[in-house]
Amino acid sequence: MAKLTQDELLEIFEAVKKEVTPYEKGTIKARIDIQGKYDLWSEKPVEAFGRKYPAMAFAAVILQSSYVGFYFMPVYGSDKVKEAIPPDLLKTLKGKACFHIKTTDKELMKQIKQALKYGYDAYKKQGWV
């Protein structure tokens, strides 16, 4: 596969960001919203993994040199969330919570949308939003 151009990467970034943006609501706020970087945090003190945190990361979209990173933190908090991630999206997971997105494929965007909804519901259940 040929290296993605900056324009193609920006198009992918905007497509993924469009799926993440609706979750900027309630306690979830954007800490960074600039070209090439967008991240959402639940600005609510929570207790997780045996510790207290002043806020909890939810999702981020970051333009990298050869892909768009979709960082999806609910996979850390729950194996159920990871198990619910559709197979095509799961194939792009590199590391614990970073998905390498290299296309604006409609099916992949739909799967990102599904994962976000599932992750948000999991945060809600845990009282993190």
WOPE-V247769 format. One record per backbone hydrogen bond with DSSP energy under -0.5 kcal/mol. CO is the residue of the C=O (numbers start at 1). NH is the residue of the N-H. If there is no record, write none. Layout:
co | nh
CO | NH
CO | NH
//
This chain:
co | nh
5 | 9
6 | 10
7 | 11
8 | 12
9 | 13
10 | 14
11 | 15
12 | 16
13 | 17
14 | 18
15 | 19
16 | 19
16 | 20
17 | 21
18 | 22
20 | 23
21 | 24
23 | 25
25 | 28
27 | 29
27 | 43
29 | 31
29 | 41
32 | 39
34 | 37
36 | 63
37 | 34
38 | 61
39 | 31
39 | 32
40 | 58
40 | 59
41 | 29
41 | 43
42 | 44
42 | 56
46 | 48
46 | 53
48 | 51
51 | 48
53 | 46
56 | 42
58 | 73
58 | 74
59 | 40
60 | 71
61 | 38
62 | 64
62 | 69
67 | 64
67 | 69
68 | 70
68 | 101
69 | 62
69 | 71
70 | 72
70 | 99
71 | 60
71 | 73
72 | 75
73 | 76
73 | 77
74 | 78
78 | 82
79 | 83
80 | 84
81 | 85
82 | 85
86 | 90
87 | 91
89 | 92
90 | 93
92 | 100
94 | 98
97 | 72
97 | 99
98 | 94
99 | 70
99 | 101
100 | 102
101 | 68
105 | 109
106 | 110
107 | 111
108 | 112
109 | 113
110 | 114
111 | 115
112 | 116
113 | 117
114 | 118
115 | 119
116 | 120
117 | 121
118 | 122
119 | 123
120 | 124
121 | 125
122 | 126
123 | 128
123 | 129
124 | 127
129 | 27
//
